[in-house]
Amino acid sequence: MKVYFSLDDFSPLDFAVVTTGTFDGVHMGHTKILKQLIEVCKKNGGESVLLTFDPHPRMVLQPDIDLKLINSQREKIELLKNSGIDHVIIHPFTKEFSRTTSLDFVRNILVNTIGAKKLVIGYDHHFGRNREGSFEHLKEFGPVYGFDVEEISAEDVQNITVSSTKIRKALSAGDLDAANEFLGYAYSLTGQVVEGEKIGSILGFPTANVVLEDSNKLIVGDGVYAVDVAFPAQPEKTYHGMCNIGMRPTFSGKFKTIEVHLFNFNRDIYGEQVTLTFRGKLRGEKKFESAEQLKNQLHKDALETRALLGLKP
Protein backbone atom coordinates (compact mmCIF):
# COMPACT_ATOMS: atom_id res chain seq x y z
CA MET A 1 0.00 0.00 0.00
CA LYS A 2 1.31 3.43 -0.98
CA VAL A 3 0.54 6.39 1.29
CA TYR A 4 0.44 10.01 0.08
CA PHE A 5 0.05 13.00 2.38
CA SER A 6 -1.34 15.36 -0.24
CA LEU A 7 -3.26 15.16 -3.50
CA ASP A 8 -0.33 17.09 -5.00
CA ASP A 9 1.84 13.98 -4.54
CA PHE A 10 -0.52 11.71 -6.47
CA SER A 11 -0.40 11.03 -10.21
CA PRO A 12 -3.64 10.07 -12.01
CA LEU A 13 -4.18 6.34 -12.56
CA ASP A 14 -5.46 4.76 -15.76
CA PHE A 15 -8.31 3.03 -13.92
CA ALA A 16 -8.85 4.13 -10.32
CA VAL A 17 -11.57 2.62 -8.16
CA VAL A 18 -12.11 5.25 -5.48
CA THR A 19 -13.80 5.73 -2.15
CA THR A 20 -13.58 8.74 0.11
CA GLY A 21 -14.39 9.66 3.71
CA THR A 22 -12.86 10.23 7.12
CA PHE A 23 -12.74 6.49 7.97
CA ASP A 24 -12.14 7.16 11.69
CA GLY A 25 -12.02 3.76 13.37
CA VAL A 26 -11.78 1.77 10.12
CA HIS A 27 -14.74 -0.11 11.59
CA MET A 28 -17.06 -2.84 10.30
CA GLY A 29 -18.95 -0.39 8.09
CA HIS A 30 -15.71 0.84 6.53
CA THR A 31 -14.51 -2.74 6.08
CA LYS A 32 -17.63 -3.51 4.06
CA ILE A 33 -16.87 -0.59 1.72
CA LEU A 34 -13.19 -1.52 1.36
CA LYS A 35 -13.99 -5.15 0.56
CA GLN A 36 -16.32 -4.03 -2.21
CA LEU A 37 -13.70 -1.56 -3.46
CA ILE A 38 -11.17 -4.38 -3.81
CA GLU A 39 -13.73 -6.68 -5.42
CA VAL A 40 -14.54 -4.05 -8.06
CA CYS A 41 -10.81 -3.66 -8.73
CA LYS A 42 -10.41 -7.40 -9.29
CA LYS A 43 -13.28 -7.44 -11.77
CA ASN A 44 -11.99 -4.45 -13.74
CA GLY A 45 -8.21 -4.70 -13.39
CA GLY A 46 -8.02 -1.30 -11.69
CA GLU A 47 -6.23 0.10 -8.64
CA SER A 48 -8.02 0.90 -5.38
CA VAL A 49 -7.74 4.37 -3.87
CA LEU A 50 -8.99 5.81 -0.57
CA LEU A 51 -9.06 9.58 -0.26
CA THR A 52 -9.25 10.62 3.38
CA PHE A 53 -8.35 13.70 5.39
CA ASP A 54 -6.32 15.01 8.30
CA PRO A 55 -7.27 16.67 10.56
CA HIS A 56 -10.82 15.36 10.88
CA PRO A 57 -13.09 17.86 9.04
CA ARG A 58 -15.22 18.46 12.13
CA MET A 59 -12.12 19.66 14.00
CA VAL A 60 -11.65 22.35 11.36
CA LEU A 61 -15.28 23.30 10.78
CA GLN A 62 -16.42 22.99 14.42
CA PRO A 63 -13.34 23.95 16.46
CA ASP A 64 -15.40 24.53 19.61
CA ILE A 65 -16.33 20.86 19.95
CA ASP A 66 -13.89 18.59 21.74
CA LEU A 67 -13.88 15.77 19.20
CA LYS A 68 -11.75 12.77 20.15
CA LEU A 69 -10.77 10.23 17.52
CA ILE A 70 -10.91 6.46 17.49
CA ASN A 71 -7.62 6.19 15.57
CA SER A 72 -4.42 8.15 15.49
CA GLN A 73 -3.11 8.68 11.97
CA ARG A 74 -0.50 5.95 12.52
CA GLU A 75 -3.17 3.49 13.66
CA LYS A 76 -5.42 4.34 10.73
CA ILE A 77 -2.62 3.69 8.25
CA GLU A 78 -1.82 0.33 9.85
CA LEU A 79 -5.47 -0.75 9.76
CA LEU A 80 -5.80 0.29 6.12
CA LYS A 81 -2.67 -1.66 5.23
CA ASN A 82 -4.41 -4.76 6.53
CA SER A 83 -7.38 -4.09 4.23
CA GLY A 84 -5.38 -4.74 1.08
CA ILE A 85 -6.08 -1.48 -0.79
CA ASP A 86 -3.45 -0.07 -3.14
CA HIS A 87 -3.32 3.68 -2.44
CA VAL A 88 -4.25 5.91 0.50
CA ILE A 89 -4.23 9.68 0.10
CA ILE A 90 -4.36 11.61 3.40
CA HIS A 91 -5.01 15.15 2.23
CA PRO A 92 -4.75 18.16 4.59
CA PHE A 93 -8.24 19.41 5.43
CA THR A 94 -8.46 23.20 5.73
CA LYS A 95 -11.23 25.78 5.71
CA GLU A 96 -10.18 26.69 2.18
CA PHE A 97 -10.47 23.06 1.07
CA SER A 98 -13.89 22.85 2.73
CA ARG A 99 -15.17 25.46 0.25
CA THR A 100 -14.59 23.10 -2.70
CA THR A 101 -17.91 22.65 -4.50
CA SER A 102 -19.24 19.17 -5.13
CA LEU A 103 -18.70 19.66 -8.88
CA ASP A 104 -15.08 20.75 -8.43
CA PHE A 105 -14.50 17.88 -6.00
CA VAL A 106 -15.71 15.36 -8.56
CA ARG A 107 -14.20 16.91 -11.68
CA ASN A 108 -10.89 18.30 -10.39
CA ILE A 109 -10.06 15.82 -7.63
CA LEU A 110 -11.75 12.46 -8.21
CA VAL A 111 -11.53 12.46 -12.01
CA ASN A 112 -8.62 14.70 -13.06
CA THR A 113 -6.27 14.20 -10.09
CA ILE A 114 -6.99 10.57 -9.14
CA GLY A 115 -8.31 9.12 -12.41
CA ALA A 116 -11.56 7.70 -11.04
CA LYS A 117 -13.41 5.32 -13.33
CA LYS A 118 -15.53 3.79 -10.58
CA LEU A 119 -16.66 5.17 -7.22
CA VAL A 120 -17.70 3.06 -4.24
CA ILE A 121 -19.28 5.09 -1.43
CA GLY A 122 -20.99 4.36 1.84
CA TYR A 123 -24.65 4.80 2.58
CA ASP A 124 -25.74 8.46 2.93
CA HIS A 125 -22.28 9.78 2.00
CA HIS A 126 -22.00 13.54 1.42
CA PHE A 127 -19.13 15.63 0.10
CA GLY A 128 -18.18 19.10 -1.09
CA ARG A 129 -18.99 22.52 0.32
CA ASN A 130 -21.66 22.34 3.02
CA ARG A 131 -21.95 18.60 2.30
CA GLU A 132 -23.96 19.52 -0.79
CA GLY A 133 -22.87 16.48 -2.83
CA SER A 134 -24.72 13.16 -2.54
CA PHE A 135 -25.12 9.80 -4.25
CA GLU A 136 -27.70 11.36 -6.56
CA HIS A 137 -25.20 14.03 -7.61
CA LEU A 138 -22.58 11.39 -8.35
CA LYS A 139 -25.04 9.46 -10.54
CA GLU A 140 -25.64 12.69 -12.48
CA PHE A 141 -21.93 13.50 -12.82
CA GLY A 142 -20.93 9.93 -13.78
CA PRO A 143 -21.99 9.94 -17.46
CA VAL A 144 -20.53 13.43 -17.93
CA TYR A 145 -17.09 12.64 -16.51
CA GLY A 146 -16.82 8.97 -17.40
CA PHE A 147 -17.22 7.04 -14.16
CA ASP A 148 -19.68 4.63 -12.58
CA VAL A 149 -20.80 4.80 -8.96
CA GLU A 150 -22.26 2.32 -6.51
CA GLU A 151 -23.54 2.91 -3.00
CA ILE A 152 -22.85 0.38 -0.24
CA SER A 153 -25.59 -0.16 2.34
CA ALA A 154 -24.86 0.46 6.01
CA GLU A 155 -23.29 -2.38 8.00
CA ASP A 156 -25.47 -3.56 10.88
CA VAL A 157 -24.34 -5.40 14.01
CA GLN A 158 -27.22 -6.88 16.04
CA ASN A 159 -29.61 -4.64 14.09
CA ILE A 160 -27.62 -1.52 15.02
CA THR A 161 -26.10 0.52 12.20
CA VAL A 162 -22.37 0.88 12.76
CA SER A 163 -20.93 4.40 12.74
CA SER A 164 -17.88 6.18 14.13
CA THR A 165 -20.17 8.34 16.27
CA LYS A 166 -21.80 5.31 17.91
CA ILE A 167 -18.40 3.75 18.56
CA ARG A 168 -17.13 6.94 20.21
CA LYS A 169 -20.21 7.01 22.44
CA ALA A 170 -19.74 3.34 23.39
CA LEU A 171 -16.07 3.84 24.23
CA SER A 172 -16.74 6.99 26.23
CA ALA A 173 -19.40 5.12 28.22
CA GLY A 174 -17.01 2.23 28.84
CA ASP A 175 -19.17 -0.15 26.77
CA LEU A 176 -16.14 -2.00 25.52
CA ASP A 177 -18.02 -5.07 24.26
CA ALA A 178 -20.21 -3.03 21.93
CA ALA A 179 -17.32 -0.85 20.74
CA ASN A 180 -15.07 -3.80 19.94
CA GLU A 181 -17.90 -5.58 18.13
CA PHE A 182 -18.62 -2.50 16.01
CA LEU A 183 -14.92 -2.03 15.29
CA GLY A 184 -14.25 -5.65 14.43
CA TYR A 185 -11.07 -5.56 16.50
CA ALA A 186 -10.02 -4.73 20.06
CA TYR A 187 -9.58 -1.04 20.88
CA SER A 188 -6.12 0.13 21.89
CA LEU A 189 -4.22 3.09 23.30
CA THR A 190 -0.54 3.85 22.69
CA GLY A 191 1.64 6.14 24.74
CA GLN A 192 4.83 6.62 26.69
CA VAL A 193 5.50 5.32 30.19
CA VAL A 194 6.20 8.18 32.61
CA GLU A 195 6.94 8.36 36.31
CA GLY A 196 3.89 8.52 38.57
CA GLU A 197 3.22 8.98 42.28
CA LYS A 198 4.10 5.35 43.20
CA ILE A 199 0.68 4.77 44.80
CA GLY A 200 0.34 1.42 43.05
CA SER A 201 3.67 0.23 44.49
CA ILE A 202 2.54 1.17 47.98
CA LEU A 203 -0.59 -0.95 47.47
CA GLY A 204 1.43 -3.88 46.19
CA PHE A 205 0.32 -3.34 42.58
CA PRO A 206 3.02 -1.25 40.85
CA THR A 207 1.73 0.43 37.71
CA ALA A 208 3.10 1.95 34.54
CA ASN A 209 1.64 5.42 34.01
CA VAL A 210 0.92 6.04 30.34
CA VAL A 211 0.70 9.40 28.54
CA LEU A 212 -0.90 9.09 25.11
CA GLU A 213 1.13 9.75 21.97
CA ASP A 214 -1.84 11.56 20.38
CA SER A 215 -3.76 14.08 22.48
CA ASN A 216 -6.77 13.75 20.14
CA LYS A 217 -7.13 10.02 20.82
CA LEU A 218 -10.31 8.97 22.61
CA ILE A 219 -9.80 7.42 26.06
CA VAL A 220 -12.25 4.72 27.13
CA GLY A 221 -14.61 5.54 30.01
CA ASP A 222 -13.30 5.49 33.57
CA GLY A 223 -12.95 2.04 35.07
CA VAL A 224 -10.82 -1.07 35.37
CA TYR A 225 -10.04 -3.14 32.28
CA ALA A 226 -8.27 -6.35 31.30
CA VAL A 227 -5.57 -5.52 28.75
CA ASP A 228 -2.88 -7.02 26.59
CA VAL A 229 0.34 -5.02 26.75
CA ALA A 230 2.91 -4.75 23.96
CA PHE A 231 6.16 -2.86 23.57
CA PRO A 232 7.19 -1.89 20.01
CA ALA A 233 10.80 -2.40 21.11
CA GLN A 234 9.90 -6.04 21.91
CA PRO A 235 7.28 -6.93 19.25
CA GLU A 236 7.55 -10.69 19.66
CA LYS A 237 6.27 -10.60 23.26
CA THR A 238 2.79 -9.80 24.60
CA TYR A 239 2.22 -9.21 28.31
CA HIS A 240 -1.04 -9.02 30.22
CA GLY A 241 -2.38 -6.83 32.97
CA MET A 242 -5.16 -4.73 34.41
CA CYS A 243 -5.56 -1.08 33.57
CA ASN A 244 -7.21 1.64 35.64
CA ILE A 245 -8.48 4.78 33.91
CA GLY A 246 -9.84 7.63 35.96
CA MET A 247 -9.33 10.23 38.64
CA ARG A 248 -8.21 7.93 41.50
CA PRO A 249 -11.00 9.20 43.81
CA THR A 250 -9.76 7.21 46.81
CA PHE A 251 -6.70 9.47 46.80
CA SER A 252 -8.52 12.67 45.74
CA GLY A 253 -6.88 12.71 42.32
CA LYS A 254 -6.96 15.98 40.42
CA PHE A 255 -6.56 14.66 36.85
CA LYS A 256 -7.29 11.58 34.79
CA THR A 257 -4.59 8.92 34.64
CA ILE A 258 -4.00 5.75 32.64
CA GLU A 259 -2.22 3.17 34.79
CA VAL A 260 -1.52 -0.47 34.01
CA HIS A 261 -0.32 -3.22 36.34
CA LEU A 262 1.50 -5.93 34.38
CA PHE A 263 1.42 -9.51 35.59
CA ASN A 264 4.72 -11.37 36.11
CA PHE A 265 6.73 -8.33 35.08
CA ASN A 266 9.72 -6.64 36.68
CA ARG A 267 11.58 -4.28 34.38
CA ASP A 268 12.28 -0.55 34.24
CA ILE A 269 10.24 0.75 31.32
CA TYR A 270 10.27 4.52 31.95
CA GLY A 271 10.39 6.36 28.65
CA GLU A 272 9.33 3.34 26.58
CA GLN A 273 6.38 3.28 24.23
CA VAL A 274 3.61 0.86 25.12
CA THR A 275 0.33 -0.25 23.51
CA LEU A 276 -2.63 -1.31 25.65
CA THR A 277 -5.24 -3.45 23.90
CA PHE A 278 -8.56 -3.58 25.77
CA ARG A 279 -10.03 -7.08 26.10
CA GLY A 280 -12.78 -6.56 28.65
CA LYS A 281 -14.11 -4.31 31.40
CA LEU A 282 -14.16 -5.43 35.03
CA ARG A 283 -15.92 -2.56 36.77
CA GLY A 284 -16.38 1.18 36.90
CA GLU A 285 -14.18 3.46 38.94
CA LYS A 286 -15.10 3.60 42.62
CA LYS A 287 -14.06 5.59 45.66
CA PHE A 288 -13.03 3.35 48.58
CA GLU A 289 -13.14 4.29 52.25
CA SER A 290 -9.50 3.34 52.78
CA ALA A 291 -6.36 2.27 50.95
CA GLU A 292 -6.78 -1.17 52.53
CA GLN A 293 -10.25 -1.60 51.00
CA LEU A 294 -8.84 -0.60 47.61
CA LYS A 295 -5.98 -3.07 48.01
CA ASN A 296 -8.45 -5.89 48.73
CA GLN A 297 -10.45 -4.94 45.65
CA LEU A 298 -7.31 -4.94 43.51
CA HIS A 299 -6.61 -8.53 44.51
CA LYS A 300 -10.14 -9.43 43.35
CA ASP A 301 -9.64 -7.43 40.15
CA ALA A 302 -6.40 -9.27 39.42
CA LEU A 303 -8.09 -12.68 39.77
CA GLU A 304 -10.97 -11.60 37.54
CA THR A 305 -8.60 -10.15 34.96
CA ARG A 306 -6.57 -13.36 34.81
CA ALA A 307 -9.77 -15.37 34.36
CA LEU A 308 -11.03 -13.04 31.62
CA LEU A 309 -7.70 -13.30 29.75
CA GLY A 310 -7.50 -17.07 30.21
CA LEU A 311 -4.45 -16.91 32.50
CA LYS A 312 -3.63 -19.12 35.45
CA PRO A 313 -4.65 -17.64 38.85
VOKOLVO-202522 format. One line per 8 residues: number of its first residue (from 1); for each residue x negated, z negated, y of C-alpha. Coordinates in steps of 0.5 Angstrom, whole numbers, plus 2048, in hexadecimal, padded with zeros to 3 digits. Each point is the difference from the previous one (the first is absolute). Layout:
BEGIN
NUM	X,Z,Y; ...
//
This chain:
BEGIN
1	800,800,800; 7FD,802,807; 802,7FB,806; 800,803,807; 801,7FB,806; 803,805,805; 804,807,7FF; 7FA,803,804
9	7FB,7FF,7FA; 805,804,7FB; 800,807,7FF; 806,804,7FE; 801,801,7F9; 803,807,7FD; 806,7FC,7FC; 801,7F9,802
17	805,7FB,7FD; 801,7FB,806; 804,7F9,800; 7FF,7FC,806; 802,7F9,802; 7FD,7F9,801; 7FF,7FE,7F9; 7FF,7F9,801
25	800,7FC,7FA; 800,807,7FC; 805,7FD,7FC; 805,802,7FA; 804,805,805; 7F9,803,803; 7FE,801,7F9; 806,804,7FE
33	7FF,805,806; 7F8,800,7FE; 802,802,7F9; 805,805,802; 7FA,803,805; 7FB,801,7FA; 805,803,7FC; 802,805,805
41	7F9,801,801; 7FF,802,7F8; 806,805,800; 7FD,803,806; 7F8,800,800; 800,7FC,806; 7FC,7FA,803; 804,7FA,802
49	7FF,7FD,807; 803,7F9,803; 800,800,807; 800,7F8,802; 7FF,7FC,806; 7FC,7FA,803; 802,7FC,803; 807,7FF,7FE
57	804,804,805; 804,7FA,801; 7FA,7FC,802; 7FF,805,806; 808,801,802; 802,7F9,7FF; 7FA,7FC,802; 804,7FA,801
65	802,7FF,7F9; 7FB,7FD,7FB; 800,805,7FB; 7FC,7FE,7FA; 7FE,805,7FA; 800,800,7F9; 7F9,804,7FF; 7FA,800,804
73	7FD,807,801; 7FB,7FF,7FB; 805,7FE,7FB; 805,806,802; 7FA,805,7FE; 7FF,7FC,7FA; 807,800,7FD; 801,808,803
81	7F9,802,7FC; 804,7FD,7F9; 806,805,802; 7FC,806,7FF; 801,804,806; 7FB,804,803; 800,7FF,807; 801,7FA,805
89	800,801,807; 801,7F9,804; 801,803,807; 800,7FB,806; 806,7FE,803; 801,800,807; 805,800,806; 7FE,807,801
97	801,802,7F9; 807,7FD,800; 802,804,805; 7FF,806,7FB; 807,804,7FF; 802,801,7F9; 7FF,808,801; 7F9,7FF,802
105	7FF,7FB,7FB; 802,805,7FB; 7FD,806,803; 7FA,7FE,803; 7FE,7FA,7FB; 803,801,7F9; 800,808,800; 7FA,802,804
113	7FC,7FA,7FF; 801,7FE,7F9; 803,807,7FD; 806,7FD,7FD; 804,805,7FC; 804,7FA,7FD; 802,7F9,802; 802,7FA,7FC
121	804,7FB,804; 803,7F9,7FF; 807,7FF,801; 802,7FF,807; 7FA,802,803; 7FF,801,807; 7FA,803,804; 7FE,802,807
129	802,7FD,807; 805,7FB,800; 801,801,7F8; 804,807,802; 7FE,804,7FA; 803,7FF,7F9; 801,803,7FA; 805,805,803
137	7FB,802,805; 7FB,802,7FB; 805,804,7FC; 801,804,806; 7F9,801,802; 7FE,802,7F9; 802,807,800; 7FD,801,807
145	7F9,7FD,7FE; 800,802,7F9; 800,7F9,7FC; 805,7FD,7FB; 803,7F9,801; 803,7FB,7FB; 802,7F9,801; 7FF,7FA,7FB
153	805,7FB,7FF; 7FF,7F9,801; 7FD,7FC,7FA; 804,7FA,7FE; 7FE,7FA,7FC; 805,7FC,7FD; 805,804,805; 7FC,7FE,806
161	7FD,806,804; 7F9,7FE,801; 7FD,801,807; 7FA,7FD,803; 804,7FB,805; 804,7FD,7FA; 7F9,7FF,7FC; 7FD,7FD,807
169	806,7FB,800; 7FF,7FE,7F9; 7F9,7FF,801; 801,7FC,806; 806,7FC,7FC; 7FB,7FE,7FA; 804,804,7FC; 7FA,803,7FC
177	804,802,7FA; 804,805,804; 7FB,803,804; 7FB,801,7FA; 806,804,7FD; 801,804,806; 7F9,801,801; 7FE,802,7F9
185	7FA,7FC,800; 7FE,7F9,802; 7FF,7FE,807; 7F9,7FE,802; 7FC,7FD,806; 7F9,802,802; 7FC,7FC,804; 7F9,7FC,801
193	7FF,7F9,7FE; 7FF,7FB,805; 7FE,7F8,801; 806,7FC,800; 802,7F8,801; 7FE,7FF,7F9; 807,7FC,7FF; 800,804,7F9
201	7FA,7FD,7FD; 802,7F9,802; 806,801,7FC; 7FC,803,7FA; 802,807,801; 7FB,803,805; 803,807,803; 7FD,806,803
209	803,801,807; 801,807,801; 801,804,807; 803,807,7FF; 7FC,806,802; 806,803,803; 804,7FC,805; 806,805,7FF
217	800,7FE,7F9; 807,7FD,7FE; 7FF,7F9,7FD; 805,7FE,7FA; 804,7FA,802; 7FE,7F9,800; 7FF,7FD,7F9; 7FC,7FF,7FA
225	7FE,806,7FC; 7FD,802,7F9; 7FA,806,802; 7FB,804,7FD; 7F9,7FF,804; 7FB,806,800; 7FA,801,804; 7FE,807,802
233	7F8,7FE,7FF; 802,7FE,7F9; 805,805,7FE; 800,800,7F9; 802,7F8,800; 807,7FE,801; 802,7F8,802; 806,7FD,800
241	803,7FA,804; 805,7FD,805; 801,802,807; 803,7FC,805; 803,803,807; 803,7FC,805; 7FF,7FB,805; 7FD,7FA,7FC
249	806,7FB,802; 7FE,7FA,7FC; 7F9,800,805; 804,803,806; 7FD,806,800; 800,804,807; 7FF,807,7FD; 802,804,7FA
257	7FA,801,7FB; 7FF,804,7F9; 7FC,7FB,7FB; 7FF,802,7F9; 7FE,7FB,7FB; 7FC,804,7FA; 800,7FE,7F9; 7FA,7FF,7FC
265	7FC,802,806; 7FA,7FD,804; 7FC,804,804; 7FE,801,808; 805,805,803; 7FF,7FF,807; 800,807,804; 802,804,7FA
273	806,805,800; 806,7FE,7FB; 806,803,7FE; 806,7FC,7FD; 805,803,7FC; 807,7FC,800; 803,800,7F9; 806,7FB,801
281	802,7FA,804; 800,7F9,7FE; 804,7FC,806; 801,800,807; 7FB,7FC,805; 802,7F9,800; 7FE,7FA,804; 7FE,7FA,7FC
289	800,7F9,802; 7F9,7FE,7FE; 7FA,804,7FE; 801,7FD,7F9; 806,803,7FF; 7FE,807,802; 7FA,7FF,7FB; 805,7FF,7FA
297	804,806,802; 7FA,804,800; 7FE,7FE,7F9; 807,802,7FE; 7FF,807,804; 7FA,801,7FC; 803,7FF,7FA; 806,805,802
305	7FB,805,803; 7FC,800,7F9; 807,801,7FC; 802,806,805; 7F9,803,7FF; 800,800,7F9; 7FA,7FB,800; 7FE,7FA,7FC
313	802,7F9,803
//
